[in-house]
Structure formats: structure tokens, C-alpha cells
Amino acid sequence: MKFTRLLFTPICLIVIFGCFNSLQADISGAHNVVVATINQLYSDVSVDYDNDEALLVSVEQSVERHLTPVLDFEKFTKLILAKHWKTASDEQRARFTNILKGFLFRTLTKAITEHHQTLVSYQEHIKVMEAKPGRNEDRAIVSVVIDTSDGQTVKIDFRMGRNNGEWQAYDVIVQEISFAINYRAILNSEIKKHGIEKVAETFDSKLKY
């Protein structure tokens, strides 16, 4: 009996570490998606522009082209609307998803344009960490550490999920603040006061910068 236990222990360890290594290899796809997207953005914006307007147009097109496939907008919207997602109509869900997609694109376009030089020399300033396991095998977190030109270090976490076999980001956490949770609090407060239909009508103008 004692011999059996001694034999069983290393076998269990082999199985556990084997499963862990398998999970690590599996979630590495989330890391690869983030790296590939940054590379694509870099390729688009690492050129000289005649003026700020030309840069802005290029960034807008790059964000639309490269981020659309890697962002799960429905999951993102569902996280923000929380309990209101269940009671919203299909039309309201689609409307909020489109509004939030536009807002997210505008926010990212503005950030990339303002920090254009950091992205141009991103090999020196941006480090993409290895993916960490999430709650299950279809979840992962990929952290990006950015050294800004003013000497600050900014950490951005991308919460990733597998959608039809493809890794997509469904939340962005900047310096420990979740984008989805932050706007969930704002929206919930507005919906309680005015109702989901009224908020849907005015939300787009409220989120424009």
C-alpha cells in the first residue's frame, strides 16, 4: 500500500504539470494575438506624415482594420450593460454595441495618435508579457507594459476570451481600472434615472470626445 502511494504521488505530479504546460501552450495564442496586433499597428503608423491630419486618418484606418477582428464587442457591451443586457431588446443591444464600438475606436485612435512616437519605437518602450490563465481554458490575461516618454510606466491588461476558436479581447484594464466596469457604473446610474431607451438615444453624444 505504501509503495502504491509513493508511486501514485509522482504520477499525479506528472499529470498536473502536464496539464499546466498544456494550458500554458494553449493560452499562448492570446499572447500571439496581442503581439501580432501591435506589430500591425506599428507597421501602419511607423512612417513619416506630412501633418497631424494625415496621421489621424492613418491611425483611424489602422484601428478599424486591425482591431475589429480582435475585439469582442458583444461581450464588451454585455459586461457594461450587466443586468440590463437581459432586459434589452435585440435592437437596443445592437445599438449599444455599435455605440460602444465607435467610442472604443475613438478612444484608441486618440491614444495612439497622441503616443505615436512611443509606438514607432515600440521595441524599446512596449513589452508584451506572456499570457496568464483566466478562470477557465477559454480565458486569459495578457499584460502590456509601456515605458512612456515622460518616464512613467503604464500597465495595460487585456482580458481575452476564445470566441469561435479565436482569441479576442473583451475588456481593457489600465492601471488596475477596468474599462468595462468603469462605464458599467456610469451607464447603470443613467439607466436607473432615465430608462434604457432614453440612454440609448443620448449615449452616443455623451461619449464623444
N, C-alpha and C positions, 0 to 999 in steps of 0.2 A: 504493500500500500504506500509506504514511504517512497519507494523507488518510482512508483507511478506519479506521485505528486511532484517529485523532483523533475521527472521527465515532462510533466504537464506544464510546469511553470515556464521553461524556455520556449516551449511550443506556443503558449499563449502570447509571450513577448514577441515572437516572430510574427504571429498573425496580427497583433496590434500594430507593430511598427510597419508591417507590410501594408496594412490598410491606411495608415497615416501617410506613408510615402505615396501610395496610390492617389489619395485625396490631394496631396500637395501637387502631384503631377497634373491632376485633373483641373485644379483651380488655377494652374499657371496660365491657362487660356485667358483668364480675366486680366492678368498682368500683361499678356501679349497684346490684348485689345487696346489697353491704355497706351502702351508704348507705340503701337502702330498709329494710333490716332494723333499722338503728339508729333510723331515723325511726319505725318501727312500735313498737319497744320504748319509745321516748321518749313516743309518744302514749299508751301504756298506763300508764306509771308517773309521768307528769308531772301528777299530781293529788294532792290532799291526802288523807291516810289517817288514820283515827281512831286506829289503833295499829299497832305493828310487825307483828302477825299479819295484819292486813288487807293491808299492803304485801307481805308474803311470799307470801300467796295470789295476789295480783295478778301478782307477778313470775313465780311458778311457772306460772301460766296463760299469761302472755305468752311466756315462754321456750318452752313446749310448742307454742304456736300459730305463732310466727313463726320459730323456729329449726329446727323439724322439716323444712321444705321446703328449707332452705339448707345443711344439713349432710349430708355423705355418710358415714353411719355405717359402712357396709360397708367402704369404702376406709380409713376411720379405723381400724377394727378390724384390717383386713388389714395395715396399716402396723405396728400394735403387736404383733400375733402373729408377724409376719415369717414365718420358715420354718415355724413351727408351723401357720400357716393352711393350708398344703398338706396336712398330715397330719391335720388336724382333720376330724371328721365334719361333715356338714351341721347336725346338731343342736348340736354344740359351737360351730360358727361362729355360728349364730343366737343361742345362749345368750350368748356373749361379746359379740356385737354389741348385744344388749339390755342387758346389764350395763353396758357402756361408754357406751351412750346415756344410761342412767339416771345414771351417775356424772358424765358431761359436763353433763347438765342440772342436777344438784345443784350442781356447781361453779359454773356460770354463774349460777344462781339466787342462790347465796350471794354471789358477786362483785357482781352487780347490786344486790342488796339493801343490801350494805354501802356501795356507792358510789352510792346512789340520787341524792343531791344533785348529783353530778357529771353524771349522765345527764340530770337535769332541766334543767340549764343547759348541755347538751352543745354548743350552738352556740359557746359561749365556750371550752370545755375539750377538745373532741374534734375532731380533724381527720382526715378520710379522704383518704389520698393517692391519686394516680392509679395504676391497675394497672400492674405491670411484667410483661413477658413471662416465662413459665416455660420449661421445656425444649422445649416444642412449642406449637403453636397452641391446644391444649386445656388448657394450664396457664397460671396467672398468680398473682402475689402482690400482695395488697392490704394496705398498711400503714395502721394506725390509730395516731395519736399522741395520747396523753391527758395533759393537764396536771392533776395531782391537786391536791386542796385543800391538801396539805402542801408544795406547791412542787416536787414531783417530776415528771419526765416519763417516761411509760411508753410503750414502742413494742410494738405487737402486730401480727404479720404473719399474715395468713390465706392459707394455700396453697389455691388454688382450682383446680378442675378442671371440665371440662364433662361432665355426666352426662346422656345422652339429650338433648343440646342445651341443658341448663340448667346455669348455673354454681352449684357447691356447694363449700363449704369441707371439706377433708379433713384438715387439720392446723392447729393454732394454735401460733404461736411467740411466746412472751412474753420480751422482753428477751434474745433470741438463744437461748432454751431451747425446744426443740420438745416440745410436749405428747406427741406420739406416740412420739418417740424416748426420752423420759424414762421413760414407762411400759413401753416395749418392754424396756428394761433390767431393770426390776423383774419383769415377767412372765416373761421368759426365764429369769431366775435361779430363780424359783419353779417353773416347769415342769420345769427340769432336775432339781430336787430331788424334786418330788412327782408329776410327770406332769400332763398337760393336764386329765384328768378331775377329779383332786383339786383342782387350782387353780380349775377351773370351779365346783366346789361351794362353795369358800370365798371366791372373789374378790369377790363382791358385798358381803359383810360387811367385808372388808378395806378397800374403797374408800369405805365410807360415812363421812361426817364427823359 
